[in-house]
Amino acid sequence: MEKLFFIAVMMVAAFANGNPVDNLQPGCWYAAPNTPMSAVDPCPANNCSYSGSTGQATVLDGWGGGAFDTKRNCFIAFGGGHSNYCGNEVYTFSVDSLKWYRLTEPTGPGPVSVHSYDGLVYVPAPVDRFFTYGGSSCPTGGGTSQTYLFNFDTKTWASQANPGGGALGAVCAYDSATGKVIVMGSINYNSIITSFTPNSSNGTWTNLGNGYPAMYQTGAVDTKRHRLIVVGGGQYGNPETHSYNLSASGAPWTKLTTTGATEIERAPAPGLAYVSSIDKFVAWGAGRPQDVYLLDPATNVWTCVQPSANNTVIPPSPVQSGTYGKFQYIPSKNAFVCVTTNKNNVYFYKLPSGVLAESNPNSSLSSRLKITPNPFNSFTTISFGNSNQKGLLNIYDMAGKLVKSLGNTRSGQLPMVWNGKDVAGHPLSSGVYVVSVSDGVRNLKQKVVLSK
């Protein structure tokens, strides 16, 4: 009892000025001190029967992913695999206490240790379970389609229905609209997209259509448009961003034509999260480690976001094998957690306030994009900032397809006029379109209604 009281007193003293993540300034990074995962390594000497060639380090930096438990406010890690590490323990990092915990032991019952890739997902209430699927298993490295759910209350695993085959590098993401886990990868050695439904028995699998190999990619669900977005270097290192319509079973995959800071697509399995409050995908894992990337799903434009001028912290570079789920959004903090290796501290990041303002139609930043008249019939006038402002002005339909580019705005050329026609000069049908202006740093957008 005295020991628990001492720990509680120390935590109160440490956070006397509030949780540091709450006090993190927009556009800045924070390194939580003394937070390497190696502090809870079950075998620091790497001489145990399950240690393999590299020990606990492989949980994170050996093609390992992660997930985020929004109920307990903690990051979840599980991994290892191949000949590198055979421990199958579960780790969590609490955002509230800023400490690592080892929930299970490395030789306990449950799934075999694997390179987890993007196969880890937290399924929120009422299920409230940690999902793991597939991977490169220890000790041979062979693919497995093992499917398990972890119960945080009892700290036990439950084996689930197995779809068969060997699944290496599957992309998995939670679909809040259906309560299912979307899985894209190799099932029975065929590339398909499927869904897993947690239920009272051992879960059920449903085939949704054809997929494609995605060993070095990461996925997240766009809840506004109900589609899975997959980003990364791909199995053969090809830069890609793909989309799958989750509302139309059997629909084909679409390779998106993206523009802007597309270097993030060349990264092996970058961290990726969809933030519904700003309707953006946020990615990390390319270029400078202090930069993040935003994908606007309405325009398919990538933007590189640099830290604020007052930022003093630079996180470690992403591990070569990929970030996968080790970059996660924390809804309660409106921040991101970034985990790299078991020797590094845990890092946190908040988007610049300007990024949040861009998606707020009442903000002063968005109000600089003026469209009059709106709705319009024959033409509308578009202005952005002042006559010295520079930017690329494009028009998109609601599916994100570019229908008209008005080119780069230059000094003295604003405002610009759009006549409601596409790039070929054909009149467009009545409907809602998106006007996008990008100056290379910011990407402002506003809807416009063409009414005939």
C-alpha positions in Angstrom: 0.0 0.0 0.0 2.8 2.4 0.9 4.5 1.7 -2.5 1.3 2.4 -4.4 0.8 5.6 -2.5 4.4 6.7 -3.3 3.8 6.0 -7.0 0.6 8.1 -6.9 2.4 11.0 -5.2 5.2 10.9 -7.7 2.8 11.0 -10.6 1.0 13.9 -9.2 4.3 15.7 -8.6 5.5 14.9 -12.1 2.3 16.3 -13.7 1.9 19.2 -11.3 1.4 21.5 -14.3 -0.8 19.1 -16.2 0.0 16.3 -18.6 2.8 17.5 -21.0 0.8 16.3 -24.0 -2.0 18.6 -23.0 0.4 21.5 -22.9 2.0 20.7 -26.2 1.9 23.8 -28.5 0.5 23.4 -32.0 3.0 22.5 -34.6 5.5 21.2 -32.0 6.9 17.8 -31.0 7.5 16.5 -27.5 9.8 13.8 -26.3 8.5 12.1 -23.2 11.6 11.6 -21.0 12.7 8.1 -19.9 10.2 6.3 -22.0 12.1 3.6 -24.1 10.2 0.4 -24.2 13.4 -1.4 -23.2 12.6 -0.5 -19.6 10.1 -3.4 -19.6 12.2 -5.8 -21.6 11.6 -9.3 -20.1 15.1 -10.5 -21.1 17.5 -7.5 -21.4 20.5 -9.9 -21.9 18.8 -11.5 -25.0 19.8 -14.9 -23.8 16.4 -16.4 -23.2 14.8 -19.3 -25.1 12.6 -16.9 -27.0 15.1 -14.1 -27.6 16.0 -15.0 -31.1 18.6 -13.0 -32.9 17.6 -9.4 -31.8 15.4 -9.7 -28.8 12.6 -7.3 -27.8 13.8 -4.7 -30.3 12.1 -6.5 -33.1 8.7 -5.9 -31.6 8.9 -2.4 -32.9 11.6 -2.1 -35.5 11.2 -5.5 -37.2 8.3 -4.8 -39.5 6.2 -4.1 -36.4 3.1 -2.1 -36.1 0.8 -0.8 -33.4 -2.7 0.3 -32.5 -4.3 2.8 -30.1 -6.8 2.0 -27.3 -9.1 5.0 -27.1 -10.8 3.7 -24.0 -7.6 3.4 -21.9 -5.7 6.1 -23.8 -2.8 3.9 -24.5 -0.6 2.8 -27.5 -0.5 -1.0 -28.0 2.5 -3.0 -29.3 2.8 -6.6 -30.3 5.3 -8.2 -32.6 8.6 -10.0 -33.1 8.5 -12.8 -35.5 10.8 -14.7 -38.0 14.1 -15.7 -36.4 14.4 -12.3 -34.7 12.2 -12.7 -31.6 9.7 -15.3 -30.4 8.2 -13.6 -27.4 4.4 -13.0 -27.8 3.9 -10.5 -25.0 1.6 -7.5 -25.3 2.8 -4.0 -24.4 1.0 -0.8 -23.8 2.2 2.8 -23.3 -0.2 5.0 -21.3 -0.6 8.5 -22.5 -1.9 9.4 -19.1 1.0 8.2 -17.0 3.6 8.3 -19.8 4.8 4.8 -18.9 5.2 1.4 -20.6 3.5 -1.7 -19.2 4.1 -5.4 -20.2 0.6 -6.9 -19.9 1.5 -10.5 -20.6 4.7 -12.7 -20.5 6.7 -13.7 -23.6 5.8 -17.4 -23.5 2.2 -17.3 -22.6 -0.8 -18.7 -24.5 -2.0 -16.9 -27.6 -0.8 -16.1 -31.1 2.7 -16.9 -32.1 5.1 -14.0 -32.4 5.1 -12.3 -35.8 6.3 -9.4 -37.8 2.9 -7.7 -37.4 3.1 -5.2 -40.3 -0.2 -3.3 -40.5 -2.2 -6.2 -38.9 -2.9 -4.6 -35.5 -6.2 -2.9 -34.7 -8.1 -1.7 -31.6 -11.8 -2.5 -31.9 -13.7 0.0 -29.6 -16.7 -0.7 -27.4 -18.9 -2.6 -27.3 -16.3 -5.1 -28.5 -13.3 -3.4 -26.7 -10.7 -5.8 -28.0 -7.2 -5.7 -29.5 -7.2 -7.5 -32.9 -4.2 -9.1 -34.6 -4.1 -10.9 -37.9 -1.4 -12.6 -40.0 2.2 -11.8 -40.2 5.6 -13.5 -40.6 5.8 -16.1 -37.8 8.6 -17.1 -35.5 10.8 -19.0 -36.0 10.6 -19.8 -39.7 9.2 -16.6 -41.1 6.4 -18.3 -42.9 3.1 -16.5 -43.4 0.2 -17.2 -41.0 -3.4 -16.2 -41.1 -3.9 -16.5 -37.3 -6.6 -14.2 -36.0 -6.9 -13.3 -32.3 -8.6 -10.9 -30.0 -7.1 -9.7 -26.7 -9.2 -8.9 -23.7 -7.6 -6.1 -21.6 -9.7 -6.9 -18.5 -8.6 -10.5 -18.3 -5.3 -10.1 -20.1 -6.1 -13.2 -22.2 -6.2 -14.1 -25.9 -9.1 -15.7 -27.8 -8.5 -17.5 -31.0 -10.9 -16.5 -33.8 -12.1 -17.9 -37.1 -9.1 -18.4 -39.5 -9.6 -17.4 -43.2 -6.8 -19.8 -44.2 -3.6 -19.3 -46.2 -0.5 -17.3 -45.2 -1.0 -13.6 -44.8 2.2 -11.6 -45.0 2.0 -7.8 -44.7 -1.8 -7.4 -44.7 -3.3 -4.0 -44.3 -6.0 -3.8 -41.5 -8.2 -0.9 -40.4 -11.3 -0.4 -38.3 -14.5 0.6 -40.0 -16.6 2.6 -37.5 -19.6 2.6 -39.8 -20.0 -1.2 -39.7 -18.0 -2.2 -36.6 -15.8 -4.5 -38.7 -12.1 -4.8 -39.3 -11.2 -4.3 -43.0 -8.4 -6.6 -44.1 -6.6 -6.2 -47.5 -3.9 -8.7 -48.4 -3.2 -12.4 -49.0 -6.0 -14.8 -48.0 -5.5 -18.4 -49.1 -2.6 -17.0 -51.1 -4.9 -14.8 -53.2 -4.9 -11.0 -52.9 -8.4 -10.0 -51.8 -10.1 -7.5 -49.5 -12.3 -8.9 -46.8 -13.9 -7.9 -43.5 -13.8 -9.5 -40.1 -16.8 -9.2 -37.8 -16.2 -9.7 -34.1 -19.1 -11.5 -32.5 -20.1 -13.7 -29.5 -18.6 -16.8 -31.1 -15.3 -16.7 -32.9 -15.9 -14.0 -35.5 -16.9 -14.2 -39.2 -15.1 -13.3 -42.4 -16.7 -11.8 -45.5 -15.0 -11.5 -48.9 -15.5 -8.0 -50.4 -13.6 -8.3 -53.6 -10.2 -8.4 -55.2 -7.2 -6.7 -53.5 -3.5 -6.4 -54.3 -0.2 -7.2 -52.5 0.5 -4.5 -49.9 3.3 -5.7 -47.7 4.9 -2.3 -47.2 1.8 -0.2 -47.0 -0.5 1.2 -44.4 -4.3 1.8 -44.4 -7.0 3.9 -42.7 -10.7 4.4 -43.3 -12.1 7.7 -44.6 -15.3 7.7 -42.5 -16.8 10.6 -44.4 -16.7 8.9 -47.8 -16.6 5.3 -46.4 -13.6 4.1 -48.2 -10.3 2.5 -47.4 -7.2 4.5 -48.3 -3.8 2.6 -48.6 -0.5 4.4 -48.8 3.1 3.5 -49.1 5.9 2.0 -51.1 4.1 -1.2 -51.9 5.5 -4.7 -52.2 7.9 -3.7 -54.9 8.7 -0.2 -53.8 6.2 1.5 -56.2 4.8 4.8 -54.8 1.1 4.3 -54.5 -2.1 5.6 -52.9 -5.1 3.4 -53.5 -8.8 3.7 -52.6 -11.5 1.1 -52.1 -15.2 1.9 -51.8 -16.5 0.1 -48.7 -20.1 0.9 -49.5 -20.0 -1.1 -52.8 -18.9 -4.7 -52.2 -16.9 -6.0 -55.2 -16.0 -2.5 -56.4 -12.5 -2.3 -58.0 -9.5 -0.8 -56.4 -8.8 2.7 -57.6 -5.2 4.0 -57.8 -5.6 7.7 -57.0 -3.9 10.3 -59.0 -2.4 12.5 -56.3 -0.4 15.7 -56.5 1.7 17.8 -54.2 4.2 16.4 -51.7 3.9 12.8 -53.0 7.2 11.7 -51.6 5.3 10.3 -48.7 4.0 7.6 -51.1 7.5 6.4 -51.6 8.0 5.7 -47.9 7.9 2.1 -46.8 4.6 1.7 -44.8 4.3 5.3 -43.5 2.3 6.0 -40.4 -1.3 7.0 -41.4 -4.3 8.2 -39.6 -7.6 9.7 -40.7 -8.7 12.7 -38.6 -12.4 13.2 -39.1 -12.6 16.6 -37.4 -10.4 18.1 -40.2 -11.3 15.6 -42.9 -7.6 14.9 -43.6 -5.3 11.9 -43.6 -2.1 12.6 -41.6 1.0 10.6 -42.5 4.5 10.4 -41.1 7.6 8.6 -42.3 9.3 10.4 -45.2 11.7 13.3 -45.7 12.6 15.2 -42.5 11.4 13.4 -39.4 10.0 16.6 -38.0 7.6 17.0 -41.0 4.2 15.4 -41.4 2.1 15.0 -44.5 -1.6 15.8 -45.1 -3.8 14.2 -47.7 -6.9 16.1 -48.6 -9.4 13.3 -49.7 -11.6 15.8 -51.5 -8.8 16.9 -53.9 -6.1 14.1 -53.5 -3.5 16.7 -52.8 -0.6 15.9 -50.5 0.8 18.8 -48.4 4.1 18.7 -46.4 3.6 20.4 -43.1 6.7 21.7 -41.4 6.8 22.3 -37.6 6.2 25.7 -36.1 9.0 28.1 -35.7 9.1 27.6 -31.9 9.5 23.8 -32.2 12.8 22.6 -30.6 12.3 18.8 -30.7 13.1 16.6 -33.7 11.9 13.0 -33.5 14.1 10.0 -34.6 13.9 9.0 -38.2 11.5 6.2 -39.0 12.9 2.7 -39.0 13.9 1.3 -42.4 11.3 -1.6 -42.2 8.4 0.9 -42.0 6.3 2.8 -39.4 3.0 1.0 -40.0 0.7 1.6 -36.9 3.4 3.2 -34.7 2.1 6.6 -35.6 -1.4 7.0 -34.1 -3.9 9.8 -33.5 -5.0 10.4 -29.9 -8.6 11.8 -30.0 -8.7 12.9 -26.3 -5.5 15.0 -26.8 -6.0 16.1 -30.4 -2.4 14.9 -30.8 -0.4 12.1 -32.3 1.9 9.5 -30.6 5.0 8.3 -32.5 7.0 5.3 -31.5 10.1 4.2 -33.4 12.4 1.7 -31.5 12.6 0.2 -28.1 15.7 2.3 -27.4 14.1 5.7 -28.2 11.7 7.8 -26.2 8.1 8.1 -27.1 7.2 11.2 -29.1 4.1 13.3 -29.4 3.0 15.9 -32.0 0.3 18.4 -32.6 -0.7 19.9 -35.9 -0.2 23.6 -36.4 -3.2 25.7 -35.6 -3.3 26.9 -39.2 -4.0 23.4 -40.4 -7.0 23.1 -38.1 -8.2 26.5 -39.3 -8.1 25.5 -42.9 -10.9 23.0 -42.4 -13.0 25.4 -40.3 -15.4 27.3 -42.6 -15.7 30.1 -40.0 -12.0 30.6 -39.5 -10.2 33.7 -40.7 -7.9 31.6 -42.9 -10.7 29.9 -44.8 -12.6 33.1 -45.1 -9.8 34.4 -47.4 -11.1 32.1 -50.1 -14.1 34.0 -51.6 -16.5 32.6 -54.3 -19.2 34.9 -55.6 -21.8 34.2 -56.6 -22.4 30.9 -54.9 -24.6 29.1 -56.1 -23.9 30.3 -59.7 -25.4 29.7 -63.1 -23.0 30.8 -65.8 -19.9 32.0 -64.1 -18.4 32.7 -60.6 -15.5 34.8 -59.4 -12.9 33.2 -57.1 -10.5 35.3 -55.1 -7.8 34.2 -52.6 -6.0 36.6 -50.3 -4.8 39.7 -52.0 -3.6 40.5 -55.5 0.0 39.5 -54.5 -1.0 36.0 -53.4 0.2 33.0 -55.4 -1.4 29.6 -55.5 -2.6 26.8 -57.7 -6.3 26.9 -58.3 -8.2 23.6 -59.2 -11.8 22.5 -59.4 -12.7 19.0 -58.3 -16.0 17.0 -58.3 -17.2 15.4 -55.1 -15.5 12.1 -55.9 -12.1 14.0 -55.9 -11.7 13.9 -59.7 -10.0 17.0 -61.2 -12.4 18.6 -63.6 -10.7 21.9 -64.2 -7.4 23.6 -63.4 -7.4 27.4 -63.5 -3.6 27.3 -63.2 -1.3 29.3 -60.9 -2.6 32.6 -59.7 -0.1 35.4 -60.0 0.2 39.0 -58.9 -2.5 41.1 -60.5 -4.4 38.1 -61.9 -6.9 37.7 -59.1 -9.8 37.3 -58.9 -10.2 34.4 -61.4 -13.4 33.4 -63.2 -14.8 29.9 -63.7 -17.5 29.4 -66.3 -18.7 26.0 -65.0 -16.9 24.1 -67.8 -14.4 21.2 -67.6 -10.9 21.0 -68.9 -12.2 20.2 -72.4 -14.5 23.1 -72.4 -17.7 21.1 -72.0 -20.4 22.4 -69.7 -20.6 20.5 -66.4 -23.8 19.3 -65.0 -25.5 20.9 -62.0 -24.0 19.8 -58.7 -21.6 20.5 -55.9 -17.9 21.0 -56.7 -14.8 21.8 -54.6 -12.6 24.8 -55.2 -9.0 24.2 -54.0 -6.2 26.7 -53.7 -2.7 25.5 -52.7 0.3 27.8 -52.2 2.6 24.9 -51.4 2.2 25.2 -47.6 -1.6 25.5 -47.2 -4.4 23.9 -49.1 -7.7 25.8 -48.8 -10.9 24.5 -50.1 -14.5 25.5 -50.3 -17.6 24.0 -52.0 -19.4 25.8 -54.8 -22.8 24.9 -56.3 -23.4 25.0 -60.0 -27.1 25.4 -60.6 -28.6 25.5 -64.1 
